[in-house]
Amino acid sequence: MQTERRTPPTLAEGRSGAYILADIAERVKTLQDVGRPVTIRWIPAHTGIPGNEAADRAAKEATGWREDGSRHPPADAPPKLYPIRSTVRRWCRTQTERAWTAKWRAEAKGRATYRHTPWPSKKVLQIHEGLTKRQSALLVQLRTEKIGLRDFLFTQRVPGVTSSRCQCGERRHTVAHILLHCRMLKDLRNQVFGNLRGRNNLRAILSKPQLATKAIQFVEQAQILGHVGIADA
């Protein structure tokens, strides 16, 4: 196949290894300018092909390897090294995710959310798909536990809230209590959640789309947000 005087597609698209293609293109152009034809062929493997066998041997010898088993000093490093962009991008992403995860685990704040999402992930956004702004805001409040239930309002010293206990008298009025335990809301819980798998697991309820939607419906129907409701958007 005779080469054409144009920039290779991969180079034009800015993909990894573009610097190699740029060098090849420049050398091809130099040869063509002096009237030497250049043909590029695809060679599937080096085995049995003299030129490729020689190139393979040269590459091995550059590491200090010799066919007789002896070792020699490796070849000098090239004057300039070019990092592959995809490799650098992958490395940066890995390092960022590690740092993000470590910080998320050590952070003193956001521990309620951490219990539902111990590893940083964009998947958490999936539970908000299809929700209205009002519903999404309510789900965020349930996951962070910063919501108009007595336990939170009491800790924030909201006027008029004299106790953190639920009206049922059994436990503190928390997200976990209303979604899992409160006997006053038992019938409504059974009606809304039915026999859905995971309905007795708080992390599942606030992390899986179907259960999260049911949790929102449950809280709205229970009308238990007290001092701090959520206005329609």
CNS distance restraints for C-alpha pairs under 8 A (distance, minus, plus):
assign (resid   1 and name CA) (resid  39 and name CA) 5.44 0.50 0.50
assign (resid   1 and name CA) (resid  40 and name CA) 5.84 0.50 0.50
assign (resid   1 and name CA) (resid  41 and name CA) 6.72 0.50 0.50
assign (resid   2 and name CA) (resid  37 and name CA) 7.50 0.50 0.50
assign (resid   2 and name CA) (resid  38 and name CA) 6.26 0.50 0.50
assign (resid   2 and name CA) (resid  39 and name CA) 4.93 0.50 0.50
assign (resid   2 and name CA) (resid  40 and name CA) 6.85 0.50 0.50
assign (resid   3 and name CA) (resid  38 and name CA) 6.27 0.50 0.50
assign (resid   3 and name CA) (resid  39 and name CA) 6.12 0.50 0.50
assign (resid   3 and name CA) (resid  40 and name CA) 6.83 0.50 0.50
assign (resid   5 and name CA) (resid  29 and name CA) 6.85 0.50 0.50
assign (resid   7 and name CA) (resid  11 and name CA) 6.56 0.50 0.50
assign (resid   7 and name CA) (resid  12 and name CA) 6.36 0.50 0.50
assign (resid   7 and name CA) (resid  22 and name CA) 7.90 0.50 0.50
assign (resid   7 and name CA) (resid  25 and name CA) 6.98 0.50 0.50
assign (resid   8 and name CA) (resid  12 and name CA) 6.38 0.50 0.50
assign (resid   8 and name CA) (resid  21 and name CA) 7.18 0.50 0.50
assign (resid   8 and name CA) (resid  25 and name CA) 7.53 0.50 0.50
assign (resid   9 and name CA) (resid  13 and name CA) 6.19 0.50 0.50
assign (resid  10 and name CA) (resid  14 and name CA) 6.36 0.50 0.50
assign (resid  10 and name CA) (resid  15 and name CA) 5.75 0.50 0.50
assign (resid  10 and name CA) (resid  18 and name CA) 6.85 0.50 0.50
assign (resid  10 and name CA) (resid  21 and name CA) 7.91 0.50 0.50
assign (resid  11 and name CA) (resid  15 and name CA) 6.28 0.50 0.50
assign (resid  11 and name CA) (resid  18 and name CA) 4.89 0.50 0.50
assign (resid  11 and name CA) (resid  19 and name CA) 7.83 0.50 0.50
assign (resid  11 and name CA) (resid  21 and name CA) 6.36 0.50 0.50
assign (resid  11 and name CA) (resid  22 and name CA) 6.90 0.50 0.50
assign (resid  14 and name CA) (resid  18 and name CA) 6.25 0.50 0.50
assign (resid  15 and name CA) (resid  85 and name CA) 7.61 0.50 0.50
assign (resid  16 and name CA) (resid  84 and name CA) 5.42 0.50 0.50
assign (resid  16 and name CA) (resid  85 and name CA) 5.12 0.50 0.50
assign (resid  16 and name CA) (resid  86 and name CA) 5.86 0.50 0.50
assign (resid  17 and name CA) (resid  21 and name CA) 6.81 0.50 0.50
assign (resid  17 and name CA) (resid  84 and name CA) 5.86 0.50 0.50
assign (resid  17 and name CA) (resid  85 and name CA) 7.46 0.50 0.50
assign (resid  18 and name CA) (resid  22 and name CA) 6.09 0.50 0.50
assign (resid  19 and name CA) (resid  23 and name CA) 6.29 0.50 0.50
assign (resid  19 and name CA) (resid  82 and name CA) 7.60 0.50 0.50
assign (resid  20 and name CA) (resid  24 and name CA) 6.28 0.50 0.50
assign (resid  21 and name CA) (resid  25 and name CA) 5.97 0.50 0.50
assign (resid  22 and name CA) (resid  26 and name CA) 6.17 0.50 0.50
assign (resid  23 and name CA) (resid  27 and name CA) 6.28 0.50 0.50
assign (resid  24 and name CA) (resid  28 and name CA) 6.11 0.50 0.50
assign (resid  25 and name CA) (resid  29 and name CA) 6.11 0.50 0.50
assign (resid  26 and name CA) (resid  30 and name CA) 6.25 0.50 0.50
assign (resid  27 and name CA) (resid  31 and name CA) 6.36 0.50 0.50
assign (resid  28 and name CA) (resid  32 and name CA) 6.18 0.50 0.50
assign (resid  28 and name CA) (resid  38 and name CA) 6.85 0.50 0.50
assign (resid  29 and name CA) (resid  33 and name CA) 5.99 0.50 0.50
assign (resid  30 and name CA) (resid  34 and name CA) 6.72 0.50 0.50
assign (resid  31 and name CA) (resid  35 and name CA) 6.60 0.50 0.50
assign (resid  31 and name CA) (resid  36 and name CA) 5.28 0.50 0.50
assign (resid  31 and name CA) (resid  37 and name CA) 7.23 0.50 0.50
assign (resid  31 and name CA) (resid  38 and name CA) 7.45 0.50 0.50
assign (resid  32 and name CA) (resid  36 and name CA) 5.05 0.50 0.50
assign (resid  32 and name CA) (resid  37 and name CA) 5.95 0.50 0.50
assign (resid  32 and name CA) (resid  38 and name CA) 7.09 0.50 0.50
assign (resid  45 and name CA) (resid  52 and name CA) 7.99 0.50 0.50
assign (resid  46 and name CA) (resid  52 and name CA) 4.76 0.50 0.50
assign (resid  46 and name CA) (resid  53 and name CA) 5.66 0.50 0.50
assign (resid  46 and name CA) (resid  56 and name CA) 7.40 0.50 0.50
assign (resid  47 and name CA) (resid  52 and name CA) 7.41 0.50 0.50
assign (resid  47 and name CA) (resid  53 and name CA) 6.46 0.50 0.50
assign (resid  48 and name CA) (resid  53 and name CA) 6.89 0.50 0.50
assign (resid  49 and name CA) (resid  53 and name CA) 5.87 0.50 0.50
assign (resid  50 and name CA) (resid  54 and name CA) 6.15 0.50 0.50
assign (resid  51 and name CA) (resid  55 and name CA) 6.30 0.50 0.50
assign (resid  52 and name CA) (resid  56 and name CA) 5.99 0.50 0.50
assign (resid  53 and name CA) (resid  57 and name CA) 6.13 0.50 0.50
assign (resid  54 and name CA) (resid  58 and name CA) 6.12 0.50 0.50
assign (resid  55 and name CA) (resid  59 and name CA) 6.17 0.50 0.50
assign (resid  56 and name CA) (resid  60 and name CA) 6.35 0.50 0.50
assign (resid  57 and name CA) (resid  61 and name CA) 6.11 0.50 0.50
assign (resid  58 and name CA) (resid  62 and name CA) 6.14 0.50 0.50
assign (resid  59 and name CA) (resid  63 and name CA) 7.11 0.50 0.50
assign (resid  60 and name CA) (resid  64 and name CA) 7.12 0.50 0.50
assign (resid  60 and name CA) (resid  65 and name CA) 5.72 0.50 0.50
assign (resid  60 and name CA) (resid  66 and name CA) 7.68 0.50 0.50
assign (resid  61 and name CA) (resid  65 and name CA) 4.70 0.50 0.50
assign (resid  61 and name CA) (resid  66 and name CA) 5.90 0.50 0.50
assign (resid  61 and name CA) (resid  74 and name CA) 7.37 0.50 0.50
assign (resid  61 and name CA) (resid  75 and name CA) 7.89 0.50 0.50
assign (resid  62 and name CA) (resid  74 and name CA) 5.29 0.50 0.50
assign (resid  62 and name CA) (resid  75 and name CA) 4.77 0.50 0.50
assign (resid  63 and name CA) (resid  73 and name CA) 7.52 0.50 0.50
assign (resid  63 and name CA) (resid  74 and name CA) 4.55 0.50 0.50
assign (resid  63 and name CA) (resid  75 and name CA) 6.41 0.50 0.50
assign (resid  64 and name CA) (resid  71 and name CA) 5.49 0.50 0.50
assign (resid  64 and name CA) (resid  72 and name CA) 4.46 0.50 0.50
assign (resid  64 and name CA) (resid  73 and name CA) 5.09 0.50 0.50
assign (resid  64 and name CA) (resid  74 and name CA) 4.24 0.50 0.50
assign (resid  64 and name CA) (resid  75 and name CA) 7.10 0.50 0.50
assign (resid  65 and name CA) (resid  69 and name CA) 7.15 0.50 0.50
assign (resid  65 and name CA) (resid  70 and name CA) 6.88 0.50 0.50
assign (resid  65 and name CA) (resid  71 and name CA) 5.48 0.50 0.50
assign (resid  65 and name CA) (resid  72 and name CA) 6.52 0.50 0.50
assign (resid  65 and name CA) (resid  74 and name CA) 7.95 0.50 0.50
assign (resid  66 and name CA) (resid  70 and name CA) 5.54 0.50 0.50
assign (resid  66 and name CA) (resid  71 and name CA) 6.17 0.50 0.50
assign (resid  66 and name CA) (resid  72 and name CA) 7.33 0.50 0.50
assign (resid  83 and name CA) (resid  87 and name CA) 7.33 0.50 0.50
assign (resid  83 and name CA) (resid  88 and name CA) 6.83 0.50 0.50
assign (resid  84 and name CA) (resid  88 and name CA) 6.32 0.50 0.50
assign (resid  85 and name CA) (resid  89 and name CA) 6.05 0.50 0.50
assign (resid  86 and name CA) (resid  90 and name CA) 6.04 0.50 0.50
assign (resid  87 and name CA) (resid  91 and name CA) 6.09 0.50 0.50
assign (resid  88 and name CA) (resid  92 and name CA) 6.08 0.50 0.50
assign (resid  89 and name CA) (resid  93 and name CA) 6.15 0.50 0.50
assign (resid  90 and name CA) (resid  94 and name CA) 6.15 0.50 0.50
assign (resid  91 and name CA) (resid  95 and name CA) 6.15 0.50 0.50
assign (resid  92 and name CA) (resid  96 and name CA) 6.01 0.50 0.50
assign (resid  93 and name CA) (resid  97 and name CA) 6.09 0.50 0.50
assign (resid  94 and name CA) (resid  98 and name CA) 6.19 0.50 0.50
assign (resid  95 and name CA) (resid  99 and name CA) 6.16 0.50 0.50
assign (resid  96 and name CA) (resid 100 and name CA) 5.96 0.50 0.50
assign (resid  97 and name CA) (resid 101 and name CA) 5.99 0.50 0.50
assign (resid  97 and name CA) (resid 120 and name CA) 8.00 0.50 0.50
assign (resid  98 and name CA) (resid 102 and name CA) 6.11 0.50 0.50
assign (resid  99 and name CA) (resid 103 and name CA) 6.09 0.50 0.50
assign (resid 100 and name CA) (resid 104 and name CA) 6.01 0.50 0.50
assign (resid 100 and name CA) (resid 120 and name CA) 7.25 0.50 0.50
assign (resid 101 and name CA) (resid 105 and name CA) 6.19 0.50 0.50
assign (resid 101 and name CA) (resid 119 and name CA) 6.23 0.50 0.50
assign (resid 101 and name CA) (resid 120 and name CA) 6.17 0.50 0.50
assign (resid 102 and name CA) (resid 106 and name CA) 6.27 0.50 0.50
assign (resid 103 and name CA) (resid 107 and name CA) 5.76 0.50 0.50
assign (resid 104 and name CA) (resid 114 and name CA) 7.76 0.50 0.50
assign (resid 104 and name CA) (resid 118 and name CA) 7.92 0.50 0.50
assign (resid 104 and name CA) (resid 119 and name CA) 7.73 0.50 0.50
assign (resid 104 and name CA) (resid 120 and name CA) 7.43 0.50 0.50
assign (resid 105 and name CA) (resid 114 and name CA) 7.79 0.50 0.50
assign (resid 105 and name CA) (resid 118 and name CA) 7.33 0.50 0.50
assign (resid 107 and name CA) (resid 111 and name CA) 7.88 0.50 0.50
assign (resid 110 and name CA) (resid 114 and name CA) 6.19 0.50 0.50
assign (resid 110 and name CA) (resid 144 and name CA) 6.93 0.50 0.50
assign (resid 111 and name CA) (resid 115 and name CA) 6.34 0.50 0.50
assign (resid 112 and name CA) (resid 116 and name CA) 7.17 0.50 0.50
assign (resid 112 and name CA) (resid 143 and name CA) 6.66 0.50 0.50
assign (resid 112 and name CA) (resid 144 and name CA) 5.28 0.50 0.50
assign (resid 112 and name CA) (resid 145 and name CA) 6.52 0.50 0.50
assign (resid 113 and name CA) (resid 117 and name CA) 6.06 0.50 0.50
assign (resid 113 and name CA) (resid 118 and name CA) 7.98 0.50 0.50
assign (resid 113 and name CA) (resid 143 and name CA) 5.51 0.50 0.50
assign (resid 113 and name CA) (resid 144 and name CA) 5.15 0.50 0.50
assign (resid 114 and name CA) (resid 118 and name CA) 4.83 0.50 0.50
assign (resid 114 and name CA) (resid 119 and name CA) 7.79 0.50 0.50
assign (resid 115 and name CA) (resid 203 and name CA) 7.13 0.50 0.50
assign (resid 116 and name CA) (resid 143 and name CA) 7.29 0.50 0.50
assign (resid 116 and name CA) (resid 203 and name CA) 4.93 0.50 0.50
assign (resid 116 and name CA) (resid 204 and name CA) 7.88 0.50 0.50
assign (resid 116 and name CA) (resid 206 and name CA) 6.94 0.50 0.50
assign (resid 116 and name CA) (resid 207 and name CA) 6.46 0.50 0.50
assign (resid 117 and name CA) (resid 121 and name CA) 7.93 0.50 0.50
assign (resid 117 and name CA) (resid 124 and name CA) 7.69 0.50 0.50
assign (resid 117 and name CA) (resid 207 and name CA) 7.69 0.50 0.50
assign (resid 122 and name CA) (resid 126 and name CA) 7.77 0.50 0.50
assign (resid 123 and name CA) (resid 127 and name CA) 7.79 0.50 0.50
assign (resid 124 and name CA) (resid 128 and name CA) 7.75 0.50 0.50
assign (resid 124 and name CA) (resid 207 and name CA) 7.10 0.50 0.50
assign (resid 125 and name CA) (resid 129 and name CA) 6.98 0.50 0.50
assign (resid 126 and name CA) (resid 209 and name CA) 6.95 0.50 0.50
assign (resid 127 and name CA) (resid 207 and name CA) 6.71 0.50 0.50
assign (resid 127 and name CA) (resid 208 and name CA) 6.27 0.50 0.50
assign (resid 127 and name CA) (resid 209 and name CA) 4.39 0.50 0.50
assign (resid 127 and name CA) (resid 212 and name CA) 6.89 0.50 0.50
assign (resid 128 and name CA) (resid 136 and name CA) 5.86 0.50 0.50
assign (resid 128 and name CA) (resid 209 and name CA) 7.44 0.50 0.50
assign (resid 131 and name CA) (resid 135 and name CA) 5.66 0.50 0.50
assign (resid 131 and name CA) (resid 136 and name CA) 5.74 0.50 0.50
assign (resid 132 and name CA) (resid 136 and name CA) 6.06 0.50 0.50
assign (resid 133 and name CA) (resid 137 and name CA) 6.11 0.50 0.50
assign (resid 133 and name CA) (resid 233 and name CA) 6.30 0.50 0.50
assign (resid 134 and name CA) (resid 138 and name CA) 6.33 0.50 0.50
assign (resid 134 and name CA) (resid 230 and name CA) 6.75 0.50 0.50
assign (resid 134 and name CA) (resid 231 and name CA) 7.10 0.50 0.50
assign (resid 134 and name CA) (resid 232 and name CA) 5.83 0.50 0.50
assign (resid 134 and name CA) (resid 233 and name CA) 5.93 0.50 0.50
assign (resid 135 and name CA) (resid 139 and name CA) 6.25 0.50 0.50
assign (resid 135 and name CA) (resid 216 and name CA) 6.64 0.50 0.50
assign (resid 136 and name CA) (resid 140 and name CA) 6.29 0.50 0.50
assign (resid 137 and name CA) (resid 141 and name CA) 6.34 0.50 0.50
assign (resid 137 and name CA) (resid 230 and name CA) 7.75 0.50 0.50
assign (resid 138 and name CA) (resid 142 and name CA) 6.25 0.50 0.50
assign (resid 138 and name CA) (resid 216 and name CA) 6.87 0.50 0.50
assign (resid 138 and name CA) (resid 230 and name CA) 7.12 0.50 0.50
assign (resid 139 and name CA) (resid 143 and name CA) 6.20 0.50 0.50
assign (resid 139 and name CA) (resid 206 and name CA) 7.64 0.50 0.50
assign (resid 139 and name CA) (resid 212 and name CA) 7.29 0.50 0.50
assign (resid 139 and name CA) (resid 216 and name CA) 6.55 0.50 0.50
assign (resid 140 and name CA) (resid 144 and name CA) 6.10 0.50 0.50
assign (resid 141 and name CA) (resid 145 and name CA) 5.54 0.50 0.50
assign (resid 141 and name CA) (resid 146 and name CA) 5.24 0.50 0.50
assign (resid 141 and name CA) (resid 147 and name CA) 5.16 0.50 0.50
assign (resid 142 and name CA) (resid 146 and name CA) 7.02 0.50 0.50
assign (resid 142 and name CA) (resid 147 and name CA) 6.50 0.50 0.50
assign (resid 142 and name CA) (resid 175 and name CA) 6.38 0.50 0.50
assign (resid 142 and name CA) (resid 206 and name CA) 7.58 0.50 0.50
assign (resid 143 and name CA) (resid 206 and name CA) 6.39 0.50 0.50
assign (resid 145 and name CA) (resid 152 and name CA) 7.36 0.50 0.50
assign (resid 145 and name CA) (resid 174 and name CA) 7.55 0.50 0.50
assign (resid 145 and name CA) (resid 175 and name CA) 6.39 0.50 0.50
assign (resid 146 and name CA) (resid 152 and name CA) 6.39 0.50 0.50
assign (resid 147 and name CA) (resid 152 and name CA) 6.54 0.50 0.50
assign (resid 147 and name CA) (resid 153 and name CA) 7.82 0.50 0.50
assign (resid 147 and name CA) (resid 225 and name CA) 7.32 0.50 0.50
assign (resid 147 and name CA) (resid 228 and name CA) 7.18 0.50 0.50
assign (resid 148 and name CA) (resid 152 and name CA) 6.69 0.50 0.50
assign (resid 148 and name CA) (resid 153 and name CA) 6.19 0.50 0.50
assign (resid 148 and name CA) (resid 224 and name CA) 7.91 0.50 0.50
assign (resid 148 and name CA) (resid 225 and name CA) 4.72 0.50 0.50
assign (resid 148 and name CA) (resid 226 and name CA) 5.68 0.50 0.50
assign (resid 148 and name CA) (resid 227 and name CA) 6.00 0.50 0.50
assign (resid 148 and name CA) (resid 228 and name CA) 4.68 0.50 0.50
assign (resid 148 and name CA) (resid 229 and name CA) 6.68 0.50 0.50
assign (resid 149 and name CA) (resid 153 and name CA) 6.15 0.50 0.50
assign (resid 149 and name CA) (resid 173 and name CA) 6.02 0.50 0.50
assign (resid 149 and name CA) (resid 174 and name CA) 6.33 0.50 0.50
assign (resid 149 and name CA) (resid 175 and name CA) 7.64 0.50 0.50
assign (resid 149 and name CA) (resid 224 and name CA) 7.11 0.50 0.50
assign (resid 149 and name CA) (resid 225 and name CA) 5.69 0.50 0.50
assign (resid 149 and name CA) (resid 226 and name CA) 6.45 0.50 0.50
assign (resid 150 and name CA) (resid 154 and name CA) 5.73 0.50 0.50
assign (resid 150 and name CA) (resid 161 and name CA) 6.90 0.50 0.50
assign (resid 150 and name CA) (resid 163 and name CA) 6.91 0.50 0.50
assign (resid 150 and name CA) (resid 164 and name CA) 4.93 0.50 0.50
assign (resid 150 and name CA) (resid 165 and name CA) 6.75 0.50 0.50
assign (resid 150 and name CA) (resid 166 and name CA) 7.06 0.50 0.50
assign (resid 150 and name CA) (resid 172 and name CA) 7.66 0.50 0.50
assign (resid 150 and name CA) (resid 173 and name CA) 5.32 0.50 0.50
assign (resid 150 and name CA) (resid 174 and name CA) 7.26 0.50 0.50
assign (resid 150 and name CA) (resid 226 and name CA) 7.69 0.50 0.50
assign (resid 151 and name CA) (resid 155 and name CA) 6.37 0.50 0.50
assign (resid 151 and name CA) (resid 163 and name CA) 7.43 0.50 0.50
assign (resid 151 and name CA) (resid 164 and name CA) 4.08 0.50 0.50
assign (resid 151 and name CA) (resid 165 and name CA) 6.70 0.50 0.50
assign (resid 151 and name CA) (resid 172 and name CA) 5.95 0.50 0.50
assign (resid 151 and name CA) (resid 173 and name CA) 5.06 0.50 0.50
assign (resid 151 and name CA) (resid 174 and name CA) 5.74 0.50 0.50
assign (resid 152 and name CA) (resid 156 and name CA) 6.27 0.50 0.50
assign (resid 152 and name CA) (resid 164 and name CA) 7.45 0.50 0.50
assign (resid 152 and name CA) (resid 174 and name CA) 7.45 0.50 0.50
assign (resid 153 and name CA) (resid 157 and name CA) 6.25 0.50 0.50
assign (resid 153 and name CA) (resid 158 and name CA) 5.44 0.50 0.50
assign (resid 153 and name CA) (resid 161 and name CA) 6.67 0.50 0.50
assign (resid 153 and name CA) (resid 164 and name CA) 7.65 0.50 0.50
assign (resid 154 and name CA) (resid 158 and name CA) 6.04 0.50 0.50
assign (resid 154 and name CA) (resid 161 and name CA) 5.64 0.50 0.50
assign (resid 154 and name CA) (resid 162 and name CA) 6.64 0.50 0.50
assign (resid 154 and name CA) (resid 163 and name CA) 6.11 0.50 0.50
assign (resid 154 and name CA) (resid 164 and name CA) 5.49 0.50 0.50
assign (resid 155 and name CA) (resid 164 and name CA) 7.72 0.50 0.50
assign (resid 157 and name CA) (resid 161 and name CA) 7.21 0.50 0.50
assign (resid 164 and name CA) (resid 172 and name CA) 5.39 0.50 0.50
assign (resid 164 and name CA) (resid 173 and name CA) 5.95 0.50 0.50
assign (resid 165 and name CA) (resid 169 and name CA) 6.26 0.50 0.50
assign (resid 165 and name CA) (resid 170 and name CA) 7.45 0.50 0.50
assign (resid 165 and name CA) (resid 171 and name CA) 5.73 0.50 0.50
assign (resid 165 and name CA) (resid 172 and name CA) 4.12 0.50 0.50
assign (resid 165 and name CA) (resid 173 and name CA) 5.19 0.50 0.50
assign (resid 166 and name CA) (resid 170 and name CA) 6.81 0.50 0.50
assign (resid 166 and name CA) (resid 171 and name CA) 5.96 0.50 0.50
assign (resid 166 and name CA) (resid 172 and name CA) 5.39 0.50 0.50
assign (resid 166 and name CA) (resid 173 and name CA) 4.33 0.50 0.50
assign (resid 167 and name CA) (resid 173 and name CA) 7.94 0.50 0.50
assign (resid 168 and name CA) (resid 182 and name CA) 6.84 0.50 0.50
assign (resid 168 and name CA) (resid 183 and name CA) 6.98 0.50 0.50
assign (resid 168 and name CA) (resid 184 and name CA) 6.40 0.50 0.50
assign (resid 170 and name CA) (resid 182 and name CA) 7.77 0.50 0.50
assign (resid 171 and name CA) (resid 177 and name CA) 7.06 0.50 0.50
assign (resid 172 and name CA) (resid 177 and name CA) 7.11 0.50 0.50
assign (resid 173 and name CA) (resid 177 and name CA) 6.17 0.50 0.50
assign (resid 173 and name CA) (resid 178 and name CA) 7.00 0.50 0.50
assign (resid 174 and name CA) (resid 178 and name CA) 6.40 0.50 0.50
assign (resid 175 and name CA) (resid 179 and name CA) 6.15 0.50 0.50
assign (resid 176 and name CA) (resid 180 and name CA) 5.77 0.50 0.50
assign (resid 176 and name CA) (resid 181 and name CA) 7.37 0.50 0.50
assign (resid 176 and name CA) (resid 202 and name CA) 6.52 0.50 0.50
assign (resid 177 and name CA) (resid 181 and name CA) 4.91 0.50 0.50
assign (resid 177 and name CA) (resid 182 and name CA) 5.68 0.50 0.50
assign (resid 178 and name CA) (resid 182 and name CA) 5.20 0.50 0.50
assign (resid 178 and name CA) (resid 185 and name CA) 7.12 0.50 0.50
assign (resid 179 and name CA) (resid 189 and name CA) 7.34 0.50 0.50
assign (resid 179 and name CA) (resid 202 and name CA) 7.56 0.50 0.50
assign (resid 179 and name CA) (resid 215 and name CA) 7.36 0.50 0.50
assign (resid 180 and name CA) (resid 200 and name CA) 6.14 0.50 0.50
assign (resid 180 and name CA) (resid 201 and name CA) 7.91 0.50 0.50
assign (resid 180 and name CA) (resid 202 and name CA) 7.49 0.50 0.50
assign (resid 181 and name CA) (resid 186 and name CA) 7.57 0.50 0.50
assign (resid 182 and name CA) (resid 186 and name CA) 6.46 0.50 0.50
assign (resid 185 and name CA) (resid 189 and name CA) 6.10 0.50 0.50
assign (resid 185 and name CA) (resid 222 and name CA) 7.50 0.50 0.50
assign (resid 186 and name CA) (resid 190 and name CA) 6.27 0.50 0.50
assign (resid 187 and name CA) (resid 191 and name CA) 6.16 0.50 0.50
assign (resid 188 and name CA) (resid 192 and name CA) 6.09 0.50 0.50
assign (resid 188 and name CA) (resid 218 and name CA) 7.19 0.50 0.50
assign (resid 188 and name CA) (resid 222 and name CA) 7.55 0.50 0.50
assign (resid 189 and name CA) (resid 193 and name CA) 5.77 0.50 0.50
assign (resid 189 and name CA) (resid 194 and name CA) 7.52 0.50 0.50
assign (resid 189 and name CA) (resid 218 and name CA) 6.80 0.50 0.50
assign (resid 190 and name CA) (resid 194 and name CA) 5.00 0.50 0.50
assign (resid 190 and name CA) (resid 195 and name CA) 7.77 0.50 0.50
assign (resid 192 and name CA) (resid 214 and name CA) 6.37 0.50 0.50
assign (resid 192 and name CA) (resid 217 and name CA) 7.35 0.50 0.50
assign (resid 192 and name CA) (resid 218 and name CA) 6.19 0.50 0.50
assign (resid 193 and name CA) (resid 199 and name CA) 6.56 0.50 0.50
assign (resid 193 and name CA) (resid 211 and name CA) 7.57 0.50 0.50
assign (resid 193 and name CA) (resid 214 and name CA) 6.26 0.50 0.50
assign (resid 193 and name CA) (resid 215 and name CA) 7.95 0.50 0.50
assign (resid 195 and name CA) (resid 199 and name CA) 7.54 0.50 0.50
assign (resid 196 and name CA) (resid 211 and name CA) 7.71 0.50 0.50
assign (resid 198 and name CA) (resid 204 and name CA) 5.68 0.50 0.50
assign (resid 198 and name CA) (resid 205 and name CA) 6.62 0.50 0.50
assign (resid 198 and name CA) (resid 211 and name CA) 7.77 0.50 0.50
assign (resid 199 and name CA) (resid 204 and name CA) 7.26 0.50 0.50
assign (resid 199 and name CA) (resid 205 and name CA) 6.08 0.50 0.50
assign (resid 199 and name CA) (resid 211 and name CA) 7.07 0.50 0.50
assign (resid 200 and name CA) (resid 205 and name CA) 7.78 0.50 0.50
assign (resid 201 and name CA) (resid 205 and name CA) 6.19 0.50 0.50
assign (resid 202 and name CA) (resid 206 and name CA) 6.27 0.50 0.50
assign (resid 203 and name CA) (resid 207 and name CA) 5.83 0.50 0.50
assign (resid 204 and name CA) (resid 208 and name CA) 5.62 0.50 0.50
assign (resid 204 and name CA) (resid 211 and name CA) 7.14 0.50 0.50
assign (resid 205 and name CA) (resid 211 and name CA) 4.78 0.50 0.50
assign (resid 205 and name CA) (resid 212 and name CA) 5.29 0.50 0.50
assign (resid 205 and name CA) (resid 215 and name CA) 6.85 0.50 0.50
assign (resid 206 and name CA) (resid 211 and name CA) 6.85 0.50 0.50
assign (resid 206 and name CA) (resid 212 and name CA) 4.97 0.50 0.50
assign (resid 206 and name CA) (resid 215 and name CA) 7.52 0.50 0.50
assign (resid 207 and name CA) (resid 211 and name CA) 7.67 0.50 0.50
assign (resid 207 and name CA) (resid 212 and name CA) 6.49 0.50 0.50
assign (resid 208 and name CA) (resid 212 and name CA) 5.81 0.50 0.50
assign (resid 209 and name CA) (resid 213 and name CA) 6.12 0.50 0.50
assign (resid 210 and name CA) (resid 214 and name CA) 6.42 0.50 0.50
assign (resid 211 and name CA) (resid 215 and name CA) 6.16 0.50 0.50
assign (resid 212 and name CA) (resid 216 and name CA) 6.35 0.50 0.50
assign (resid 213 and name CA) (resid 217 and name CA) 6.38 0.50 0.50
assign (resid 214 and name CA) (resid 218 and name CA) 6.05 0.50 0.50
assign (resid 215 and name CA) (resid 219 and name CA) 6.23 0.50 0.50
assign (resid 216 and name CA) (resid 220 and name CA) 6.17 0.50 0.50
assign (resid 217 and name CA) (resid 221 and name CA) 6.10 0.50 0.50
assign (resid 218 and name CA) (resid 222 and name CA) 5.99 0.50 0.50
assign (resid 219 and name CA) (resid 223 and name CA) 6.24 0.50 0.50
assign (resid 219 and name CA) (resid 224 and name CA) 6.78 0.50 0.50
assign (resid 219 and name CA) (resid 225 and name CA) 7.87 0.50 0.50
assign (resid 220 and name CA) (resid 224 and name CA) 7.75 0.50 0.50
assign (resid 225 and name CA) (resid 229 and name CA) 5.37 0.50 0.50
